[in-house]
Each structure stands twice: as structure tokens, then as C-alpha cells.
Amino acid sequence: MKKFKISYEMETVLDVESMWPDGDAPENPTVEDVKRLINKHGGIYRVLDTWNLHHCESDWNVMAYTTEVTK
């Protein structure tokens, strides 16, 4: 069966005010706080839509996928 690997990469930089616009950010936000916020908002795929991050720098690719081992 033929398979294809689809990869998607997106990168952006957000400040605390844009992630916590209601001013309810932790006093000193950490990476773990941002991960919790993303999960609270439905996970990374939902956040891409609701935070309008699709306009950010991104790249995607499609490659043929094989499980064959090359020697």
C-alpha cells in the first residue's frame, strides 16, 4: 500500500498580552504555562484557528513514505 508523509511546520512569536488578553497571565509565565493555555483552548490545532495563526510563517511538504530499510 502506497503511503505519503505530510509535514507542517509553523513558527511565530507571541507576547504575554496577546496570549492572555484579559490580563490574567501568571505573574512570570513559563513554557509550561503556555502549554497549559494551549491545552485549555483545545490543543494546538484549535489554537491555530482561533488565534488566527495560519498567517504566520509556515511551510508544508508531502513526501512518499516507505518503511523499507536502505543499506
Secondary structure, DSSP 8 states (H G I E B T S, - for coil): --EEEEEEEEE----HHHHSTTS---SS--HHHHHHHHHHTT-HHHHHHHTTGGGSEEEEEEEEE------
